């Protein structure tokens, strides 16, 4: 044990002498799902970004990644607010879907005030995709198919009724007088599993996120029918129309970032906030973030905490309007 402590002290000392930001030393980023989805992407972006601004080599990567799937983030959340409340160097990836789950009570008796919000590293958007050989060429084609026979089309999604992937489809089909509760969803532990099922033919469509779809769009094996952004997005999905262009008035931004346990000492919390501020202010970060399929959105500390409070309140209102909560 003392050997590890001495190595950690030497690492911090060397980092300080070199003038680097040392917050990420010996840190852990927990992915609250299986590999391959947006949570995984968030931790890998943080790992690479912090490593770059700390001046470390790949062999000395400061932030290690671990996986703790279950309940679309509920298991990791429960671990942080119970057993790991004060760990000073443990981060957990979150998304807008995590905030929705908090609002819906899917994380138990949780509120946004139960953890310490560190940083939002970028923004993602919702999207709807099918396989490249699907008969559905547009979002309207898919909605018309669901209207004719909702039981014929199986939709892969991260989470069950009330999840953000379910909610996105519900808000798309509802104006066409399709009862969202008649749709056939298959719940997966994140976007990676959803796309695996789509490519294998186990589901006919996926309600997911742009960052996840971008990884597969480059293979020409899927067709993204719509992006849920205000305007068309740059990059590999530049040719994909928005939902609004196709007559569906829905925009679904998804922030991605990391949080910590509720009893992390202020000194450690501020150190991590500073590290992310430094990372996202670097010239190379925009390119790194874009390579991970995310778009500009940088917010940390108290500003992020207030933003998340308002966002969860908004999700609660939407859920009440759909009859998901009282």
C-alpha positions as CSV (number, residue, x, y, z in Angstrom):
1,X,0.0,0.0,0.0
2,X,2.8,2.4,1.0
3,X,4.4,1.8,-2.4
4,X,1.2,3.1,-4.2
5,X,1.0,6.1,-1.8
6,X,4.7,7.0,-2.5
7,X,4.2,6.7,-6.3
8,X,1.1,8.9,-6.1
9,X,3.0,11.5,-4.1
10,X,5.9,11.5,-6.6
11,X,3.4,11.8,-9.5
12,X,1.8,14.9,-7.9
13,X,5.1,16.4,-7.1
14,X,6.5,15.9,-10.6
15,X,3.3,17.3,-12.1
16,X,3.4,20.4,-9.9
17,X,7.0,21.1,-10.7
18,X,6.3,20.9,-14.4
19,X,3.5,23.4,-14.0
20,X,0.7,21.0,-15.2
21,X,-2.8,20.7,-13.9
22,X,-2.6,17.7,-11.5
23,X,-6.2,17.1,-10.7
24,X,-6.5,13.9,-12.8
25,X,-3.7,12.0,-11.1
26,X,-4.7,8.5,-10.1
27,X,-8.3,9.2,-11.1
28,X,-11.1,6.8,-12.1
29,X,-14.0,7.4,-14.5
30,X,-16.9,5.0,-14.1
31,X,-18.9,4.1,-17.2
32,X,-22.4,3.3,-15.8
33,X,-23.2,0.9,-18.7
34,X,-21.5,-1.7,-20.8
35,X,-18.8,-0.6,-23.3
36,X,-19.7,1.1,-26.6
37,X,-22.3,3.7,-25.7
38,X,-22.4,7.4,-24.9
39,X,-21.2,7.0,-21.3
40,X,-18.2,5.1,-22.5
41,X,-17.5,7.8,-25.0
42,X,-17.7,10.5,-22.2
43,X,-15.1,8.8,-20.1
44,X,-12.8,8.2,-23.0
45,X,-13.0,11.9,-24.1
46,X,-12.3,13.0,-20.5
47,X,-9.3,10.5,-20.3
48,X,-7.8,11.8,-23.6
49,X,-8.5,15.4,-22.9
50,X,-7.1,15.5,-19.4
51,X,-4.1,13.4,-20.5
52,X,-3.3,15.9,-23.3
53,X,-3.5,19.0,-21.0
54,X,-1.6,17.3,-18.3
55,X,1.2,16.5,-20.7
56,X,1.2,12.8,-20.0
57,X,2.0,9.9,-22.4
58,X,-0.5,7.1,-23.2
59,X,1.5,4.9,-20.8
60,X,1.0,7.3,-18.0
61,X,-2.7,8.0,-18.6
62,X,-4.0,9.7,-15.5
63,X,-7.6,8.6,-15.7
64,X,-8.5,4.9,-15.8
65,X,-11.8,3.7,-17.0
66,X,-14.0,1.1,-15.3
67,X,-17.5,-0.2,-16.0
68,X,-20.4,-0.5,-13.6
69,X,-23.5,-1.2,-15.6
70,X,-27.0,-1.6,-14.3
71,X,-30.3,0.3,-14.5
72,X,-29.0,2.8,-17.1
73,X,-26.9,4.5,-14.5
74,X,-28.9,3.6,-11.4
75,X,-26.3,1.1,-10.0
76,X,-23.4,3.6,-10.3
77,X,-25.5,6.4,-8.8
78,X,-26.5,4.2,-5.9
79,X,-22.9,3.3,-5.3
80,X,-21.7,6.9,-5.3
81,X,-24.4,8.2,-2.9
82,X,-24.0,5.3,-0.5
83,X,-20.6,3.4,-0.3
84,X,-18.4,5.9,-2.3
85,X,-19.7,9.2,-1.1
86,X,-16.4,10.9,-0.4
87,X,-13.9,9.3,-2.9
88,X,-11.8,12.3,-4.0
89,X,-10.8,11.0,-7.4
90,X,-13.8,9.1,-8.7
91,X,-15.9,10.5,-11.5
92,X,-19.0,9.0,-13.0
93,X,-20.2,9.7,-16.6
94,X,-23.8,11.1,-17.0
95,X,-26.0,12.3,-19.8
96,X,-29.3,14.1,-20.2
97,X,-30.9,10.6,-19.9
98,X,-29.4,10.3,-16.4
99,X,-31.1,13.6,-15.4
100,X,-34.4,12.3,-16.8
101,X,-34.1,9.1,-14.8
102,X,-33.6,11.2,-11.7
103,X,-36.7,13.3,-12.5
104,X,-38.7,10.1,-13.0
105,X,-37.6,8.5,-9.8
106,X,-35.8,5.7,-11.5
107,X,-32.8,6.3,-9.3
108,X,-34.9,5.8,-6.2
109,X,-35.5,8.8,-3.9
110,X,-32.9,10.8,-5.7
111,X,-32.6,14.5,-6.5
112,X,-30.0,16.4,-8.5
113,X,-28.6,17.7,-5.2
114,X,-27.5,14.3,-4.2
115,X,-24.1,14.4,-6.0
116,X,-21.5,17.0,-7.0
117,X,-21.7,18.0,-10.7
118,X,-18.2,18.5,-12.0
119,X,-18.3,19.2,-15.8
120,X,-20.3,19.0,-19.0
121,X,-17.8,18.2,-21.7
122,X,-20.1,18.5,-24.8
123,X,-23.6,18.1,-26.1
124,X,-25.1,15.3,-28.1
125,X,-28.5,15.1,-29.9
126,X,-31.1,12.4,-30.2
127,X,-31.5,10.6,-33.5
128,X,-33.6,7.8,-35.0
129,X,-31.9,5.1,-37.2
130,X,-32.7,2.0,-39.1
131,X,-30.5,-0.5,-41.0
132,X,-29.2,0.6,-44.4
133,X,-31.5,-2.1,-46.1
134,X,-34.6,-1.0,-44.2
135,X,-37.7,-0.2,-46.3
136,X,-38.1,3.0,-44.2
137,X,-36.3,5.8,-46.0
138,X,-37.5,8.8,-44.0
139,X,-38.8,9.5,-40.5
140,X,-42.3,9.9,-42.0
141,X,-42.0,6.4,-43.5
142,X,-41.2,5.0,-40.1
143,X,-44.0,6.8,-38.3
144,X,-46.5,5.8,-40.9
145,X,-45.4,2.2,-40.5
146,X,-45.9,2.5,-36.7
147,X,-49.3,4.0,-37.3
148,X,-50.4,1.1,-39.5
149,X,-49.1,-1.6,-37.2
150,X,-47.2,-0.6,-34.1
151,X,-46.6,-4.2,-33.1
152,X,-44.7,-5.0,-36.3
153,X,-41.7,-2.7,-35.7
154,X,-39.4,-3.3,-32.7
155,X,-37.4,-0.3,-31.5
156,X,-34.1,-0.7,-29.6
157,X,-33.7,1.9,-26.8
158,X,-31.6,2.5,-23.8
159,X,-34.0,1.9,-20.9
160,X,-37.7,1.1,-20.6
161,X,-40.9,3.2,-20.6
162,X,-40.0,6.7,-19.5
163,X,-36.3,6.6,-20.6
164,X,-35.1,9.4,-22.8
165,X,-35.0,7.1,-25.8
166,X,-38.6,6.0,-25.2
167,X,-39.6,9.7,-24.6
168,X,-38.1,10.8,-27.9
169,X,-40.1,8.3,-29.9
170,X,-43.2,9.0,-27.8
171,X,-43.0,12.7,-28.7
172,X,-42.4,12.0,-32.4
173,X,-45.4,9.6,-32.8
174,X,-47.9,11.3,-30.6
175,X,-48.9,14.1,-33.0
176,X,-49.7,11.3,-35.5
177,X,-52.3,9.9,-33.1
178,X,-50.1,6.9,-32.2
179,X,-50.4,5.8,-28.6
180,X,-46.7,5.6,-27.4
181,X,-47.6,2.8,-25.0
182,X,-48.5,0.5,-28.0
183,X,-45.0,0.7,-29.4
184,X,-42.7,-2.3,-29.0
185,X,-39.5,-1.4,-27.3
186,X,-36.5,-3.6,-26.4
187,X,-34.6,-2.1,-23.5
188,X,-30.8,-2.2,-23.7
189,X,-28.0,-1.1,-21.3
190,X,-26.9,1.7,-23.5
191,X,-26.6,2.7,-27.2
192,X,-23.8,0.2,-27.9
193,X,-26.1,-2.8,-27.4
194,X,-29.0,-1.1,-29.3
195,X,-26.9,-0.8,-32.5
196,X,-25.5,-4.3,-32.1
197,X,-29.1,-5.6,-32.0
198,X,-30.1,-3.4,-35.0
199,X,-27.2,-4.7,-37.2
200,X,-28.1,-8.3,-36.2
201,X,-31.7,-7.7,-37.2
202,X,-33.2,-8.2,-33.7
203,X,-34.8,-4.7,-33.8
204,X,-35.9,-2.7,-36.8
205,X,-35.1,0.8,-35.5
206,X,-33.1,2.5,-32.8
207,X,-34.0,5.6,-30.8
208,X,-30.6,6.8,-29.6
209,X,-28.0,9.5,-29.8
210,X,-26.0,11.1,-32.6
211,X,-22.6,10.3,-31.0
212,X,-23.4,6.6,-31.0
213,X,-24.8,6.7,-34.5
214,X,-21.8,8.5,-35.9
215,X,-19.6,5.5,-35.1
216,X,-21.8,3.3,-37.2
217,X,-22.8,5.7,-40.0
218,X,-19.2,5.6,-41.4
219,X,-19.7,1.9,-42.2
220,X,-22.7,2.4,-44.4
221,X,-24.6,-0.3,-42.5
222,X,-27.2,2.0,-40.9
223,X,-29.4,4.8,-42.2
224,X,-30.0,7.7,-39.8
225,X,-33.5,9.0,-40.6
226,X,-33.4,12.2,-38.5
227,X,-31.3,14.1,-36.1
228,X,-33.1,15.9,-33.3
229,X,-31.2,19.1,-33.5
230,X,-32.1,22.7,-34.4
231,X,-30.3,22.5,-37.7
232,X,-28.3,19.9,-39.6
233,X,-25.1,18.8,-38.0
234,X,-21.6,18.9,-39.5
235,X,-19.5,15.8,-40.0
236,X,-20.6,12.3,-41.1
237,X,-24.3,13.1,-40.6
238,X,-24.3,16.4,-42.5
239,X,-26.7,14.8,-45.1
240,X,-29.3,13.8,-42.5
241,X,-32.3,16.1,-42.2
242,X,-33.6,17.2,-38.8
243,X,-36.9,16.0,-37.5
244,X,-38.2,19.5,-37.9
245,X,-37.4,19.5,-41.6
246,X,-39.6,16.4,-41.9
247,X,-42.6,18.0,-40.1
248,X,-41.9,16.7,-36.5
249,X,-41.3,19.6,-34.1
250,X,-38.8,18.0,-31.7
251,X,-35.3,19.0,-30.6
252,X,-33.6,16.8,-28.1
253,X,-30.2,18.0,-26.8
254,X,-28.2,15.7,-24.5
255,X,-25.5,17.1,-22.4
256,X,-22.7,14.7,-21.4
257,X,-20.3,15.1,-18.5
258,X,-19.2,13.7,-15.1
259,X,-20.2,14.0,-11.5
260,X,-18.7,13.0,-8.1
261,X,-19.9,11.7,-4.7
262,X,-21.8,14.1,-2.4
263,X,-19.2,14.3,0.3
264,X,-16.1,14.8,-1.8
265,X,-14.0,17.5,0.0
266,X,-14.2,21.0,-1.5
267,X,-10.5,21.0,-2.2
268,X,-10.7,17.9,-4.4
269,X,-13.9,18.9,-6.1
270,X,-12.4,22.3,-7.0
271,X,-9.3,20.6,-8.3
272,X,-11.3,18.5,-10.7
273,X,-13.4,21.4,-11.8
274,X,-10.2,23.4,-12.5
275,X,-8.8,20.4,-14.5
276,X,-11.8,20.3,-16.7
277,X,-11.9,24.1,-17.2
278,X,-8.2,23.9,-18.3
279,X,-8.9,20.9,-20.6
280,X,-11.9,22.5,-22.3
281,X,-10.1,25.8,-22.8
282,X,-7.2,24.2,-24.7
283,X,-6.9,24.7,-28.4
284,X,-6.9,21.0,-29.2
285,X,-10.1,20.2,-27.3
286,X,-12.6,21.3,-30.0
287,X,-11.0,18.8,-32.4
288,X,-10.9,16.1,-29.8
289,X,-14.5,16.6,-28.8
290,X,-15.6,16.6,-32.4
291,X,-13.7,13.3,-33.0
292,X,-15.9,11.8,-30.2
293,X,-19.1,12.9,-32.0
294,X,-20.0,15.7,-29.6
295,X,-20.8,19.4,-30.2
296,X,-19.8,22.5,-28.2
297,X,-21.1,22.8,-24.7
298,X,-18.7,23.5,-21.8
299,X,-19.9,24.1,-18.3
300,X,-18.5,23.3,-14.8
301,X,-19.0,23.7,-11.1
302,X,-21.8,25.9,-9.7
303,X,-23.0,27.0,-13.2
304,X,-23.5,23.4,-14.2
305,X,-25.2,22.6,-10.9
306,X,-27.8,25.3,-11.5
307,X,-28.3,24.3,-15.1
308,X,-28.9,20.7,-14.1
309,X,-31.4,21.7,-11.4
310,X,-33.5,23.6,-14.0
311,X,-33.1,20.8,-16.6
312,X,-34.4,18.1,-14.2
313,X,-37.4,20.4,-13.3
314,X,-38.2,20.6,-17.0
315,X,-38.0,16.9,-17.4
316,X,-40.4,16.4,-14.5
317,X,-42.9,18.7,-16.2
318,X,-42.7,16.8,-19.5
319,X,-43.1,13.5,-17.7
320,X,-46.2,14.7,-15.9
321,X,-47.7,15.9,-19.3
322,X,-47.2,12.3,-20.6
323,X,-48.7,10.7,-17.5
324,X,-45.4,9.1,-16.5
325,X,-45.4,10.6,-13.0
326,X,-48.0,12.4,-10.9
